[in-house]
């Protein structure tokens, strides 16, 4: 089983993109990608919405995702999200292999 989570981060005045850039600059993205069970962690920028960033996040199992949510780096992610006053919309997909 594989879980794919699409997270749409939306803000004003380009803050969603600044959030994604800071996530990369601080090394959070690389640390998430190196977590056991992570299969994908990529940001995309929709052409028709300059105020939104899409994160595609894929995990090999619910257990791996739960472990990530309990990791210390989640505090960093939440703090950055708050710093940029972002709103989130989440979609989750389960793929049975």
LINFEN-V865076 format. One record per run of one state. SS is the DSSP state (h for helix, s for strand, l for the rest). FROM is the first residue (numbers start at 1). LEN is the number of residues. Records with the same first field share a line. If there is no record, write none. Layout:
SS = FROM-LEN, FROM-LEN
This chain:
l = 1-1, 11-4, 26-2, 34-4, 45-7, 60-2, 70-3, 84-3, 96-2
s = 2-9, 38-7, 52-8, 87-9
h = 15-11, 28-6, 62-8, 73-11
